[in-house]
């Protein structure tokens, strides 16, 4: 494996820092960030993760106020059931809950207050309760059906929760792995739901990452699965373009999945994404919404935060994504 | 004769010794004139009076009496005139101009190839004494050469010169030319620079002998101490002005202080540096293995990661294979070379059987590579493969990021028994355990409750744990386990509890274990979660700086060269919180300092407590060491720190022991020696110092070991002078011979980078007020240098009347006068 070029890393860090400055300028008084959806916890959580991923942990450094306000806003949004409920939810509140739970678990490392501990455990308990009988999750906090896109966000959150020693039943993770495996498509890649439709790069990246993380949580068994290699090969074969649906979702999960895979796979993939992001950052530090403009809106906080956390894979700061 | 006489009357040697320049002067010349004019009338008057008053005395005697009176008058007038001598001596004060002559091994590398313009300049500066070599082709010389073509034979000849040869050519041509002219304005001093610095007289020394040393045992050419040389020039010229330091060098500094710092850059006493690069911009074709990043101790079966850094010149675009060989294990990776770029290649292998394993890494030689540089294609490192798995106990307050990464590090480590026992305070509290029940709940969860239970672990890691969980009886058990059983302890500070919530009255045992004195904890901020410790002002974050001890400490060992280690760790990202530690305890070793607006404070330190080591990490952001490189340095630090502090059977008993780290250093670089010595009854010695004998190349003197403050423990830093194996011996009170070996091997730094460092030299010149001068422009040095010899007229004076001779004359005349009168019966 060839290590990153220091000059490139300096460019990456500068791009991330410009993005964070952009997000600082756009944070609302209540700690949230604007999006096409309004005050949405998915966007808020990704923005908070962008600061955490650069090492700006709660209570410290130049962005302490930004991070603290965001953390308090997310904490206050939790309902009695444990859901980090958005003021303006999307069609799938569980997307937002998965991302918010992940952000809260990461923030807990430097905000180890009992209130946050209780909040996270409640959020994790909700995930455990709402896993359906196939092992997956769906848009709403009900254990009825499931899809891979929502499931991966809950898997990442649960993986982080285990890493931070919250109570997560082994069975939950084992069933989640079963669900992800069930989404493997014969041609390589992952389907959106079990037995329905074909693979697409974004969900294949999500499937590969969730399988990588889940294999690491199993008490026994291999850390590798041929389905991962096949999915990554499938993503590599596909055309990398911003018009690709769920472009930011693809960037985020593919960078993490290829990083987890390492070796030549990583060496081939990351320059593509990195170069695109470095070349296409706007002068004000933002990134355009591209195919996800319906979430990013004019404020572009959603896409800017995703751009930042995609590049932060080089920093290796977020514990949830350690290999 | 005159000189002796003057000395006799009290004139100083300086004046009497330079009579040609001495003049006689009078302070009040009017009295001299009065005396000279008046002496005859006075004599006549006295004669007449005496003729009247003592006319019966013979004329001869009256004449004597008259002469005495006239002489006294004249002498008094001379004294009143104040005669003195003055020495007028002009002297010249010349500022010092030092010329550093780099004679290190890298100066044997080719100087060329040069461009035509460069060649013209070199011919101009060197040809004056080179007519024979040039075959007369460039004999016309002088500035007329500027536009002349350089004959092909001369071109070939100069292009084949080594850097040293070029320097010799410049000196041969200019020592009677430019340098002689400069010596009229400056005090020109020459120094040759290799591993050491030596003043030379180039008028006497043969230029061919410049790079020859009588005693080559110290490998005097295997380093370039440019910083030391500049410091030496400044020291030699104390009280004198320094016009500048001219450096004839390839600019590669490999040992000693940084030249920029040695020149006083940024201070009010900066010394201008005038580098003259002894070589072209085009380095010889070369691919070099410049660095290896690998651990020094690993458990059997561990997958060892090695990062090899490769730099190449003149081979751009070629594919090079980097190969690793460790026992029967091999690995290789290919890299497409990029001109002058530091390229890193990752290799790995599985550690074999316990013991010392040699790891060889080599970049395959490429066609066209300069044969003189092939030695820099390979490196060999020793690796300690350990046998026993360590039992590690981790007691943490909450899952901060450092814990989350350390958790994975421990899980990946094949040298640690799995699963690692973890006691997590926040987990217990999350289950509803009340604060006052934390200690009991922790024991129920598996935390040891007494000494014996703690002694089952080789290493205990204490995180940001509250004293409520780590109750006084638990602290006592840990202290005893460390002190008596040799259990290793790592304490990592945290903003919630460690160590500021531990009070001297209730928690003395934990505070005894800390290698630092906790200071007053920082300001308590209104935010609920930022409690204590110290935080930087105005968000100017803290930075970590390794100390000299830290640079050779096993926990921080990334590279074998401590300077390189320091550079790596000092570049770690800044952070925003640290333990408020005022100072290290007596006997503790400070490994890293915190640098911030509040000054330098202890950050990472270690000490022995009884038989066990205690390491304190004074901040909770070691996760930032993962930036860009992931696990490499984070894992390296924690794995090596755990192995370093871990209980060692050698250290756990009642016997003396001796140890050295790192086990392999470069000559001239320090190693730490630790000695634990007991008396014949097994009690730790309380002497202030002890001596350890050394046997090895260069017959070194015994090493004086200083007591650390912990009974029985002694420590010293020692630098092996030469390459070879040194055996360190100590015979304890019971008559047991203890010995350990320290290997000193050369790092071949000189040949790591074959380029002439123009950028570094230009920066050095720019920051110190000098200028980089190409060899062809060296003749302009005199015009560019500021300062000239200053002529000072020195004047010295000495009175010549106030002395014993004047008194003797007066007394003599008086006695003569009185004697004559008495003899004649006069009153």
Contacts between the chains, C-beta under 8 A, distances in Angstrom:
chain1	res1	chain2	res2	distance
A	1	B	346	4.4
A	2	B	335	7.2
A	2	B	343	7.3
A	2	B	344	6.7
A	2	B	345	6.6
A	2	B	346	7.1
A	3	B	307	6.6
A	3	B	344	4.0
A	3	B	345	8.0
A	3	B	346	6.4
A	3	B	628	7.9
A	3	B	629	6.5
A	4	B	628	5.6
A	4	B	629	7.9
A	5	B	341	7.9
A	6	B	342	7.8
A	6	B	628	7.6
A	9	B	628	4.8
A	55	B	573	6.9
A	55	B	621	7.7
A	55	B	623	7.8
A	55	B	624	5.7
A	55	B	627	7.9
A	57	B	401	7.4
A	58	B	529	6.8
A	59	B	495	7.9
A	59	B	527	5.9
A	59	B	529	5.3
A	59	B	530	4.6
A	60	B	530	7.7
A	60	B	535	7.3
A	60	B	576	3.8
A	60	B	577	5.9
A	61	B	539	6.2
A	61	B	541	7.0
A	61	B	576	4.8
A	62	B	539	4.6
A	68	B	527	7.4
A	106	B	401	8.0
A	108	B	398	7.5
A	108	B	399	7.0
A	109	B	398	7.5
A	109	B	399	6.1
A	109	B	400	4.6
A	109	B	401	4.5
A	109	B	403	7.9
A	109	B	404	6.7
A	110	B	400	6.4
A	110	B	401	7.4
A	110	B	529	7.6
A	111	B	529	5.4
A	112	B	397	7.0
A	112	B	398	3.6
A	112	B	399	7.8
A	112	B	400	7.2
A	112	B	426	5.7
A	112	B	496	6.7
A	112	B	529	7.4
A	113	B	528	6.5
A	113	B	529	5.9
A	114	B	429	6.5
A	114	B	430	7.9
A	117	B	426	6.1
A	117	B	429	7.3
A	117	B	430	5.2
A	118	B	430	7.6
A	121	B	430	6.3
A	163	B	399	7.3
A	163	B	404	5.2
A	163	B	407	7.2
A	164	B	399	3.9
A	164	B	404	6.4
A	165	B	399	5.3
A	165	B	422	7.7
A	165	B	424	5.2
A	165	B	426	7.5
A	165	B	427	5.1
A	166	B	430	7.6
A	167	B	430	7.8
A	314	B	628	5.8
A	315	B	626	7.4
A	315	B	627	5.4
A	315	B	628	6.8
A	316	B	626	4.0
A	316	B	627	6.7
A	316	B	628	7.4
A	316	B	629	7.5
A	316	B	630	4.6
A	316	B	631	7.8
A	317	B	401	7.6
A	317	B	623	6.4
A	317	B	624	7.1
A	317	B	626	6.6
A	317	B	627	7.2
A	319	B	401	5.3
A	319	B	404	3.8
A	319	B	405	6.1
A	319	B	623	7.5
A	322	B	404	7.4
A	322	B	405	6.2
A	322	B	408	5.6
A	322	B	631	7.9
A	323	B	630	7.2
A	323	B	631	7.6
